[in-house]
Amino acid sequence: MSIREQLASAIAVMNNRHSVKHYKPGLEITREEMTELLEAATTAPSAWNLQHWRFLVINNQKKKEELLPIAYYQQQIVDSSAVIVLLGDCEAGKEASKIYDAALEKGQLAKEVRDSLVSQIERAYEFGKETSFARDAAFLNASLAGMQFMIAAKEKGYDTCPIGGFKRDELIETFHIPSRFVPVMLITVGTALKEAYPSERKPIDQVTTYNSF
């Protein structure tokens, strides 16, 4: 398949992805399949390549039932094959040395570049302590991986639905989420029982402005 054909295929997957809220219960996604989807998600871009995303995969039925009231009793939580709790790392700056040391060892950058980047990242996170910098970065970059996951799932024949409505504090407490991570969204994934509700998109000229408002 040519690059042009691959791109056309990718766009077709995007156009066919819809938020499905009704799943066939009792169907499992294998660990191998889930790993493949998550690996695809991690090809998303991230600021400084810090890879702010973390995935809490909830596929045990009892655990999904614990999650149900936290997600306001949305039936898709327990009927889907799994729920991905997408987390953002508010302390992603701590990963800089590890990431750039690996790149240095592979000869992908010079030591002075490695040192400059690590120093830049550490300063940014230090100075950003009094602002929403780290949280904003966690949400932004983790969300990129979330979208990538949903596209990969659709390509593999699964459907998904991102959920932003849930009790974050209860989620953190119930599932023992470390303090450095912030819950960004839940993503249900499984096999559709019913097609997604139709949804229209605004014409592109209503959502696009070139150069300046």
C-alpha positions in Angstrom: 0.0 0.0 0.0 1.4 3.4 -1.0 1.8 6.3 1.5 -1.2 8.0 -0.2 -3.3 4.9 0.2 -2.3 4.6 3.8 -3.3 8.2 4.5 -6.6 7.7 2.7 -7.2 4.6 4.9 -6.4 6.6 8.1 -8.8 9.3 7.2 -11.5 6.7 6.5 -11.0 5.3 10.0 -11.3 8.8 11.5 -14.5 9.4 9.5 -16.0 6.1 10.7 -15.1 6.6 14.3 -18.1 7.6 16.5 -18.8 7.5 20.2 -20.6 4.3 20.9 -22.4 4.0 24.2 -24.0 0.6 23.9 -21.7 -2.5 23.9 -22.2 -6.2 23.7 -21.6 -7.3 27.3 -19.3 -10.2 28.3 -16.8 -9.8 25.4 -13.1 -9.7 26.2 -10.2 -8.0 24.5 -7.1 -10.1 24.9 -4.1 -8.7 26.7 -2.2 -9.0 23.4 -4.8 -6.9 21.6 -4.9 -4.4 24.3 -1.2 -4.0 24.3 -1.2 -3.4 20.6 -3.8 -0.7 21.0 -1.9 1.0 23.8 1.3 0.8 21.9 -0.4 2.6 19.0 -1.6 5.2 21.5 1.9 5.9 22.7 3.0 6.9 19.2 1.3 10.2 19.9 3.4 13.3 20.0 4.2 15.0 23.3 6.0 18.1 24.5 9.7 17.4 24.9 8.8 13.7 24.2 8.0 13.4 27.9 5.1 11.0 27.1 2.8 12.4 29.9 0.2 9.6 29.4 -0.4 6.6 31.7 -3.1 4.0 31.2 -5.1 2.3 33.9 -6.9 -0.6 32.2 -10.0 -1.8 34.0 -11.2 -5.0 32.5 -12.2 -7.0 35.6 -16.0 -7.0 35.9 -16.0 -6.4 39.6 -13.7 -3.4 39.2 -15.9 -2.1 36.4 -18.8 -2.3 38.8 -16.8 -0.3 41.4 -16.2 2.3 38.7 -19.9 2.4 37.7 -21.2 4.9 40.4 -18.0 7.0 40.0 -19.0 7.4 36.3 -22.6 8.3 37.2 -24.0 4.9 36.5 -23.4 4.9 32.8 -24.2 1.4 31.6 -21.4 1.4 29.1 -18.9 1.2 31.9 -19.9 -2.4 32.8 -21.0 -3.6 29.3 -17.8 -2.5 27.5 -14.9 -4.9 27.3 -12.6 -2.5 29.2 -12.4 1.0 30.4 -9.2 2.9 30.0 -8.6 5.5 32.7 -6.4 8.0 30.9 -4.0 9.7 33.3 -1.8 12.7 32.8 1.6 13.0 34.5 1.9 16.3 36.4 5.5 15.4 37.2 6.6 14.5 33.7 9.7 16.6 34.0 11.2 13.9 36.2 11.3 11.6 33.2 13.6 14.0 31.2 16.9 12.5 32.2 15.8 8.9 31.6 14.4 9.8 28.1 17.3 11.9 26.9 19.9 9.5 28.4 18.4 6.8 26.3 18.5 9.0 23.2 22.1 9.9 24.0 23.2 6.2 24.3 21.6 5.5 20.9 23.5 8.4 19.3 20.4 10.3 18.5 21.7 13.6 20.0 24.8 15.1 21.3 25.6 15.4 25.1 25.4 19.2 25.0 22.0 19.0 23.4 20.9 16.4 26.0 22.1 18.6 28.9 20.5 21.7 27.5 17.1 20.0 27.0 17.1 18.4 30.4 18.0 21.7 32.1 15.3 23.5 30.1 12.6 21.0 31.1 13.6 21.0 34.8 13.5 24.8 34.9 10.1 24.8 33.2 8.6 22.4 35.7 10.3 24.2 38.6 9.0 27.7 37.6 5.6 26.2 36.7 4.9 25.0 40.2 2.9 28.1 41.1 0.8 27.9 37.9 -1.3 25.4 36.0 1.6 24.6 33.7 2.1 21.0 34.8 -1.6 20.1 34.9 -2.3 21.8 31.5 0.6 19.9 30.0 -0.6 16.6 31.5 -4.1 17.1 30.1 -3.0 18.3 26.6 -0.4 15.6 26.0 -2.4 12.7 27.5 -5.4 13.7 25.4 -3.3 13.2 22.2 -2.7 9.6 23.2 -6.4 9.2 24.0 -7.4 10.2 20.5 -4.7 7.9 19.1 -6.1 5.0 21.1 -9.6 5.6 19.8 -8.4 5.7 16.2 -6.4 2.5 16.7 -9.3 0.7 18.3 -11.6 1.6 15.4 -9.0 0.3 12.9 -9.0 -3.0 14.8 -12.8 -3.3 14.6 -13.6 -2.0 18.1 -15.6 1.0 19.2 -14.9 3.6 21.9 -16.4 6.5 23.8 -14.5 9.2 25.7 -16.1 10.1 29.0 -15.3 13.4 30.8 -18.1 13.2 33.4 -16.9 11.3 36.4 -16.0 11.9 40.1 -12.3 12.5 39.9 -11.6 12.5 43.6 -13.5 9.2 44.1 -11.7 7.7 41.2 -8.3 8.6 42.6 -9.3 7.2 46.1 -11.0 4.0 44.9 -8.3 3.0 42.4 -5.3 4.2 44.5 -4.0 6.6 41.8 -0.7 8.1 42.8 -0.8 11.9 43.4 1.5 12.8 40.5 -1.2 11.6 38.0 -4.4 13.5 37.1 -7.4 11.7 35.6 -8.0 13.1 32.2 -10.8 11.0 30.8 -12.3 7.5 30.7 -12.5 5.6 27.4 -14.8 2.7 27.0 -13.8 0.2 24.4 -15.6 -2.9 23.1 -17.9 -4.2 20.4 -20.9 -2.1 19.6 -24.4 -3.4 20.4 -26.0 -0.5 18.7 -24.6 2.0 16.3 -23.7 5.4 17.6 -26.2 8.2 17.6 -25.8 10.3 14.4 -24.0 13.5 14.9 -23.5 16.4 12.5 -20.4 18.5 12.2 -20.3 22.2 11.6 -19.2 23.3 8.1 -15.5 23.8 8.0 -15.8 27.5 7.2 -17.6 28.0 10.5 -14.8 26.7 12.6 -11.8 27.9 10.6 -10.1 31.3 10.4 -6.9 31.9 8.5 -4.1 34.1 9.9 -6.1 36.4 12.3 -9.5 37.1 13.7 
